[in-house]
Amino acid sequence: MRDLSHGDDAAAVNSLRSAVMRLGRRLKHQRVDESLSPTEMSVLGTLARCGSATPGELARKEHVQPPSMTRIVALLEAKGLVRLEPHPDDRRQKVVTQTETAEAMLEQSRRKRNAWLAGLAAELDDEEWAKLRAAAPVLEKLAHL
């Protein structure tokens, strides 16, 4: 494992952290539905990526406590964005599935955020754009470590 805590490496790590955080905050403001919290959007995104899950599985994936996830799922269900279905193997549990309404809203949100980000990227010169395209898979890897 590489030690990146000194000199130019530490400065690069600091710059990367700061830029990713600022860009993430700006992207969060490009929401389609202002009535949903960032946490609710994140849960819907997790369901879109990973498929149906129990509230406990969602809590682990979202790094929240199970009682908090139970409340989030209840809010999403009340908004018609998820439905609870019986667990196929365990009658005590439910499975959370996103609805078509949630799928459509997420797709609209992706389009809006992609268009916003493409507008920013269009301001880059060819060399900067090439570097950013090359960095995208590495950033994706970091996001999932």
N, C-alpha and C positions, 0 to 999 in steps of 0.2 A: 504494500500500500504506500502510496506517495504522500509525503509530508508537504502540504501546500500552505503552511502557516507562516512563512517568512518571505520577506522581500517582494519581488515582482509577482510571485504566485499568490501571496496573501492579498496584494492589491487587486489582482485579477479576480480572485474569489469575492472580495468585497464589492467590486464593480458589478460582477455578474449578479450577486444577491440583490443589490440595490436596483439594477435595471429590471430584473425579473419581477421584483415586488412592485415597482412603479407601473410596469406594463400590465401586470396582472390586475392591479387596482383600476387602471384605465379600461381594461377589457371588461371588468365587472360592471362598469357604468354603461356598457353597451347592451343592457338587458332589453328584452322585448316586453317582458311582463314585470313591471315594477312592484307588483304585489307579492312576488316571491323573494324570499331572502336568499342570499348567496348559498347558505347551507341547503335550503330546499332545492335550489338549482343543482348543487353538487350531487345531492341524492338522486335526482332525476338523471343526471349525467352518468352516475355509477350504474343505475339500472339500465340505461341505454347501452353502456359498454359491456356490462357483465351479465345482463339478463336478470330475471326474477331472482329474488333472494328473501330470506327471512329477515325480520327486523334486527335480529342479533348479528347476522352476517353483514347487513348494511352498517350497523354501528361499528363493527370492527373495521370495515373498509373506509368509513368516514372518520374514524378516530374520535367517536363520541361515545358517551355512556348509553347503554341500552334504554334507560328511561327517557333520555333525550330523543333517541331515535323513534321511540314509540310515539312521542308527541309530534315529531316531524312528520311521520307517516300519517298520523291522524289528520294533521293540517292538509297534507297533500291529498288525502282521500276526500276530505270535505270540499276541496277545490276541484275534484273530479280528475286529478292527475295520476292517481294510482288506485288500484283496487287490491283488496286483500282476498286471497283465495285459500282454501284448505291445503295444508301441506300434504303431499302425496304419501308420505311415510309416517308422519307423526301428527296425530289428531290434536295434540296440544298446541301446535304451532300454526302460523299462517305464513303465506308466501306473498310478498309485495311484488306487484306487476304494474308497470306503467301503462297508462291508457293511450289510445290513439291521439287524444287531445294533447297529452304530454309529448308524444313523439313529434307531432306537428309543431308545437311550441318550441321544442328543442331544435328542430331543423330551422325554423325561422330565426331563432337566436344565433345559431351557427352561421347562417347566411349573413346576418347583420354584423356579427363580430368579425367574420372573415373579410367582409367588404371594408370595414373600418381599418382592419390591420393591413389589407392590401393597399388601401389609400396611403397609409404611412409608409409601407415598403416601396411604393412607387416613387417616393422622394429620394430613395437611395440610388447611388450610382451603380453601374454594372458590377464593379468589383465588390462593393459592400453587399449587393444582393446575392452574388455568388457565395460569399462567405456565410451569409445568413442561411441560405439554402443548405449549405454543407453542414452548418451547425444544428439545423433543425432535428435531425435524428439523434444527435448527441443530447440535446436538451430533452427530447422525448425520453431517452434512456434515463437521464437524471430524474425526471419526473416520476419514474416508475421504480426506482431503486428503493 
